[in-house]
Amino acid sequence: MAVRTAITTGWLLRGGDGRLTAYAPASGGLLRWTQNRPGGPEWTGPQHLEVPGLEPYLSIARTAEGYVYVAGLRRRTHEDGRTETDVVYSTQFQPGRAMTNWRTIGTPYGRDWDKAGRIGFPVAAADTTGLHLYFRNAGGGVSGRRQDARGIWGPWLDLAGSRVADSGSAAVTDDGRIELAVPGPDHVLRWRQEEPGTQPQRTANTAVKAVPGSFSSAPVGEGRIAHFWRTEGDGVLHVRIGDDVRALPSLGGGSGPVAALGGVLAQRADSGRVQVAAYRPGSEPGDVSWTDTGADCVGAPALAHDGAGRLTLAAIAPDGGLCLTHRQGEDGAAFGAWARVQQTG
């Protein structure tokens, strides 16, 4: 079976001590860059962390305390030629420190490796109780598991759904409730927790044909989540917040998921360059205007606030290097010059 890959945003995060960490999938594991001090220009990395069998995809979630969960899909071939697939995760409690051993939550299919091999990549979200992992199951619906406050995994959950094309994306509201959005054949399916720590419940579908792999989700305040995706055929970026769905204008098109934080959106344009757009924080993205930042990237860009409170934009250069820029001022989409993180031990 061929190795799969997928693009995600949300790979730049601030830890509990204020330092940023950047993660990227790599052959046989992942790369990690760590800021040496909060808000500082010096970084350590990239460190190559070996995870045998890990597919080139990461879904990352951060707790309110700054703990980081990294989840993925591991595939290992046994002597009889069969390939075992399971959902795995690791925890980083502090930037720069060793991550925990990669733990498995298995799949809903036990040792039925044929069915397990057909699941989608996991989507990670962390609420006030612990880590939640959701994915497209072998039957085309959505399955998941969640931790309780003690870190103990509960039973497998069947969230239903049908003909799901991709695992989608999830985010947590400012009051601690998870929302999940995934693409179906001609609609977007959505689930929402009524209370933190509970099983998400289905909400109304959105009648639109969305591009698998273009989904991202971000909190926008007042208990709301913005779900972004691109539509088939034209690649137009759309956003849904509550019951409101709208198309966002683009500059030269775009691909993959969009990053959203602090009133700024960031995407990879069809040209391969990073573009940004701004809207008023606390409001809903609407008639935005995109600006080319002058940097090429692979995958999707990421946004995070650093230890000095600056909105930081990160991108992986075509040669694999990590590049950063910071917003100039407290609002808007004006960013400074890009700086490349120098490789260190």
C-alpha positions as CSV (number, residue, x, y, z in Angstrom):
1,M,0.0,0.0,0.0
2,A,1.4,3.4,-1.0
3,V,2.3,6.0,1.7
4,R,-0.3,8.7,1.9
5,T,0.2,12.4,2.8
6,A,-1.9,15.4,3.6
7,I,-1.3,19.1,4.3
8,T,-2.2,20.7,7.7
9,T,-1.7,24.0,9.3
10,G,-1.4,24.6,13.0
11,W,2.1,23.3,13.2
12,L,3.6,26.3,15.0
13,L,2.7,26.5,18.7
14,R,3.7,28.4,21.8
15,G,4.5,26.3,24.9
16,G,3.8,26.9,28.5
17,D,7.1,28.8,28.9
18,G,6.4,31.1,26.0
19,R,8.8,29.5,23.5
20,L,7.6,28.5,20.0
21,T,8.0,25.1,18.5
22,A,7.6,24.2,14.8
23,Y,6.9,20.7,13.6
24,A,7.0,19.2,10.1
25,P,6.5,15.6,8.9
26,A,9.6,13.9,7.6
27,S,10.6,10.5,6.3
28,G,10.4,8.0,9.1
29,G,9.3,10.6,11.7
30,L,9.2,14.4,12.1
31,L,11.3,17.5,12.3
32,R,11.2,19.9,15.2
33,W,12.6,23.4,15.7
34,T,12.6,25.0,19.1
35,Q,12.9,28.7,20.0
36,N,15.8,29.2,22.5
37,R,14.0,31.9,24.5
38,P,10.5,33.5,24.3
39,G,10.4,36.1,21.5
40,G,14.1,35.6,20.7
41,P,15.6,35.1,17.2
42,E,17.7,32.0,18.0
43,W,16.3,28.6,17.4
44,T,17.6,25.0,17.9
45,G,16.9,22.5,15.1
46,P,15.7,21.0,13.0
47,Q,15.9,17.8,15.1
48,H,14.9,14.7,13.3
49,L,12.8,12.6,15.7
50,E,12.5,9.0,14.4
51,V,9.1,7.4,14.5
52,P,9.3,4.2,12.3
53,G,6.2,3.7,10.1
54,L,4.8,7.2,10.8
55,E,3.2,8.5,7.6
56,P,4.1,12.1,6.5
57,Y,1.3,13.8,8.2
58,L,0.8,15.5,11.6
59,S,-2.3,16.8,13.4
60,I,-1.3,18.9,16.4
61,A,-3.4,20.2,19.4
62,R,-2.4,22.4,22.3
63,T,-3.9,22.5,25.8
64,A,-4.6,25.6,27.8
65,E,-1.5,24.8,29.9
66,G,0.7,24.7,26.8
67,Y,1.0,20.9,26.5
68,V,1.2,19.8,22.8
69,Y,-0.2,16.6,21.4
70,V,1.1,15.3,18.1
71,A,-1.0,12.6,16.3
72,G,-0.6,10.6,13.2
73,L,-1.0,7.3,11.4
74,R,1.6,4.5,11.7
75,R,1.9,1.7,9.3
76,R,4.2,-1.3,9.9
77,T,4.7,-4.3,7.6
78,H,4.9,-7.7,9.3
79,E,6.8,-10.8,8.2
80,D,3.7,-12.3,6.6
81,G,3.4,-9.2,4.3
82,R,0.4,-7.7,6.0
83,T,0.5,-4.1,7.0
84,E,-0.7,-3.0,10.4
85,T,-2.2,0.5,10.7
86,D,-2.9,2.3,13.9
87,V,-3.5,5.8,15.2
88,V,-0.7,7.0,17.4
89,Y,0.2,10.1,19.4
90,S,2.9,11.7,21.5
91,T,2.9,14.5,24.1
92,Q,5.4,17.3,24.6
93,F,5.0,18.9,28.0
94,Q,7.6,21.6,27.5
95,P,9.4,23.1,24.5
96,G,12.8,21.5,23.7
97,R,12.2,18.6,26.0
98,A,11.9,15.0,24.8
99,M,8.5,14.0,23.6
100,T,6.8,11.0,25.3
101,N,7.0,7.6,23.7
102,W,4.5,7.2,20.8
103,R,1.4,5.5,22.1
104,T,-1.3,3.8,20.1
105,I,-5.0,4.0,20.5
106,G,-5.4,1.3,17.8
107,T,-8.4,1.4,15.5
108,P,-12.0,0.3,15.9
109,Y,-11.2,-2.9,13.9
110,G,-8.8,-4.8,16.1
111,R,-6.7,-7.1,14.0
112,D,-8.7,-6.6,10.8
113,W,-5.8,-4.8,9.1
114,D,-7.6,-4.5,5.8
115,K,-10.3,-2.3,7.3
116,A,-7.7,-0.5,9.5
117,G,-5.7,0.4,6.4
118,R,-8.7,2.3,4.9
119,I,-9.1,4.9,7.7
120,G,-8.3,8.5,7.2
121,F,-5.7,10.6,9.0
122,P,-6.6,11.5,12.6
123,V,-7.7,15.0,13.5
124,A,-6.6,16.1,17.0
125,A,-8.3,18.5,19.4
126,A,-7.8,19.1,23.1
127,D,-10.6,20.4,25.3
128,T,-10.6,20.9,29.1
129,T,-10.7,17.1,29.7
130,G,-8.0,15.8,27.4
131,L,-7.1,14.8,23.8
132,H,-9.8,13.8,21.3
133,L,-8.9,12.1,18.0
134,Y,-11.4,11.7,15.1
135,F,-11.0,10.2,11.6
136,R,-12.9,8.8,8.6
137,N,-13.5,5.2,9.2
138,A,-13.4,2.2,6.8
139,G,-17.1,2.5,6.2
140,G,-17.0,6.1,5.2
141,G,-18.3,7.5,8.5
142,V,-16.5,9.2,11.3
143,S,-15.0,7.4,14.4
144,G,-13.1,8.7,17.3
145,R,-11.9,8.3,20.9
146,R,-11.4,10.7,23.7
147,Q,-9.5,10.9,27.0
148,D,-11.0,11.7,30.3
149,A,-9.6,14.1,32.8
150,R,-7.3,11.4,34.1
151,G,-5.9,10.7,30.6
152,I,-7.7,7.4,30.3
153,W,-9.1,6.6,26.8
154,G,-12.7,5.8,26.6
155,P,-14.4,3.4,24.2
156,W,-14.6,3.9,20.4
157,L,-17.2,6.4,19.3
158,D,-19.2,6.1,16.1
159,L,-20.3,9.7,15.1
160,A,-22.1,8.3,12.0
161,G,-22.0,10.1,8.7
162,S,-21.6,8.4,5.3
163,R,-19.5,8.7,2.2
164,V,-17.0,11.0,4.0
165,A,-14.1,11.9,1.7
166,D,-11.6,13.0,4.3
167,S,-11.1,13.4,8.0
168,G,-11.5,17.2,7.8
169,S,-10.5,19.6,10.7
170,A,-11.5,20.5,14.2
171,A,-11.0,23.3,16.7
172,V,-12.0,24.2,20.3
173,T,-14.2,27.2,21.2
174,D,-13.1,29.7,23.8
175,D,-15.5,28.1,26.2
176,G,-14.0,24.6,25.6
177,R,-16.3,22.9,23.1
178,I,-15.0,21.0,20.1
179,E,-16.4,21.4,16.6
180,L,-15.5,19.1,13.7
181,A,-16.1,19.6,9.9
182,V,-15.5,17.0,7.2
183,P,-16.3,16.8,3.5
184,G,-19.0,14.6,2.0
185,P,-19.7,13.9,-1.7
186,D,-21.8,17.1,-2.1
187,H,-22.0,18.6,1.4
188,V,-19.9,19.4,4.4
189,L,-20.8,17.5,7.6
190,R,-20.3,19.2,11.0
191,W,-20.4,18.0,14.6
192,R,-20.4,20.1,17.8
193,Q,-20.1,19.3,21.5
194,E,-23.0,20.6,23.6
195,E,-20.8,20.5,26.7
196,P,-17.0,20.1,27.0
197,G,-15.9,16.5,27.2
198,T,-19.0,15.1,25.7
199,Q,-19.5,13.2,22.4
200,P,-20.0,15.7,19.5
201,Q,-23.4,15.8,18.0
202,R,-24.3,16.2,14.3
203,T,-25.5,19.6,13.2
204,A,-26.9,20.8,9.9
205,N,-25.0,20.0,6.7
206,T,-23.7,22.7,4.3
207,A,-24.7,21.9,0.7
208,V,-21.4,22.4,-1.1
209,K,-18.9,20.2,-2.8
210,A,-15.6,20.8,-0.9
211,V,-12.1,19.9,-1.8
212,P,-10.7,17.1,0.6
213,G,-7.5,18.3,2.2
214,S,-8.5,22.0,2.1
215,F,-10.1,22.1,5.6
216,S,-9.0,24.1,8.6
217,S,-10.8,25.3,11.7
218,A,-10.1,28.1,14.2
219,P,-11.9,29.8,17.2
220,V,-13.2,33.3,16.5
221,G,-14.5,34.2,20.0
222,E,-18.0,34.1,21.7
223,G,-18.2,30.3,21.5
224,R,-17.8,30.2,17.7
225,I,-15.6,28.3,15.3
226,A,-14.8,29.3,11.8
227,H,-14.5,26.3,9.4
228,F,-12.7,27.0,6.1
229,W,-12.6,24.9,2.9
230,R,-12.2,25.3,-0.8
231,T,-14.9,24.3,-3.3
232,E,-14.4,21.8,-6.1
233,G,-13.7,23.2,-9.6
234,D,-12.9,26.8,-8.7
235,G,-10.9,26.4,-5.5
236,V,-12.7,29.4,-3.9
237,L,-12.1,29.7,-0.2
238,H,-15.3,29.5,1.9
239,V,-15.9,30.0,5.6
240,R,-18.8,28.8,7.8
241,I,-19.4,30.4,11.3
242,G,-22.6,29.1,12.9
243,D,-25.2,29.1,10.2
244,D,-23.5,31.7,8.0
245,V,-21.5,30.5,5.0
246,R,-19.7,32.9,2.7
247,A,-17.1,32.9,-0.1
248,L,-13.9,34.9,0.5
249,P,-12.1,36.7,-2.4
250,S,-8.7,35.5,-3.5
251,L,-5.7,36.9,-5.2
252,G,-4.5,34.5,-7.8
253,G,-6.2,31.6,-6.2
254,G,-4.9,29.4,-3.4
255,S,-4.5,25.7,-2.4
256,G,-4.7,23.7,0.8
257,P,-5.9,24.8,4.2
258,V,-5.8,28.4,5.4
259,A,-4.3,29.4,8.7
260,A,-6.4,31.8,10.9
261,L,-5.4,33.7,14.0
262,G,-5.7,37.2,15.5
263,G,-7.7,38.6,12.6
264,V,-5.2,37.3,10.0
265,L,-5.6,34.6,7.3
266,A,-2.6,33.0,5.6
267,Q,-2.6,30.7,2.6
268,R,-0.3,29.2,0.0
269,A,-1.3,30.8,-3.3
270,D,-1.3,28.9,-6.6
271,S,2.0,30.6,-7.4
272,G,3.5,28.8,-4.4
273,R,3.9,32.1,-2.4
274,V,2.6,32.9,1.0
275,Q,-0.3,35.3,1.0
276,V,-2.0,37.1,4.0
277,A,-5.2,38.9,4.6
278,A,-6.6,40.7,7.6
279,Y,-10.0,41.3,9.2
280,R,-11.1,42.9,12.5
281,P,-10.4,40.5,15.4
282,G,-13.7,39.4,17.0
283,S,-15.6,39.9,13.7
284,E,-16.2,37.4,10.9
285,P,-13.9,37.1,7.9
286,G,-15.6,38.7,5.0
287,D,-14.4,41.1,2.3
288,V,-10.7,40.5,2.8
289,S,-7.9,41.6,0.5
290,W,-4.9,39.3,0.0
291,T,-1.2,40.5,0.0
292,D,1.8,38.6,-1.3
293,T,4.5,38.3,1.4
294,G,7.3,37.5,-1.1
295,A,8.1,34.0,0.3
296,D,7.7,30.6,-1.4
297,C,6.5,27.7,0.7
298,V,5.6,24.1,0.6
299,G,2.6,22.8,2.4
300,A,0.5,25.4,4.4
301,P,1.7,28.4,6.4
302,A,1.1,28.6,10.1
303,L,0.4,31.4,12.6
304,A,1.1,31.7,16.4
305,H,1.6,34.4,19.0
306,D,5.1,34.3,20.3
307,G,6.3,35.0,23.9
308,A,6.5,38.7,23.2
309,G,2.9,38.8,22.0
310,R,3.8,39.2,18.3
311,L,1.8,37.5,15.7
312,T,4.3,35.2,14.0
313,L,3.9,33.8,10.5
314,A,5.9,30.6,9.6
315,A,6.5,28.8,6.3
316,I,8.6,25.8,5.2
317,A,10.7,26.8,2.3
318,P,11.0,24.6,-0.8
319,D,14.4,23.4,0.4
320,G,13.0,22.4,3.8
321,G,14.1,25.4,5.8
322,L,12.0,27.2,8.4
323,C,11.2,30.8,7.7
324,L,9.5,33.4,10.0
325,T,8.1,36.9,9.9
326,H,6.2,39.0,12.4
327,R,3.3,41.3,12.1
328,Q,4.2,45.0,12.2
329,G,1.8,46.6,14.8
330,E,-1.1,45.1,16.7
331,D,-3.5,44.6,13.8
332,G,-3.6,44.5,10.0
333,A,-1.7,42.3,7.6
334,A,1.6,44.2,7.4
335,F,4.5,41.8,8.1
336,G,8.2,42.4,8.2
337,A,11.0,40.8,6.2
338,W,11.2,37.0,6.3
339,A,14.1,35.5,8.3
340,R,15.4,32.0,7.8
341,V,16.0,30.0,11.0
342,Q,19.7,28.9,10.9
343,Q,20.3,25.2,11.5
344,T,21.8,24.5,14.9
345,G,22.5,21.5,17.0
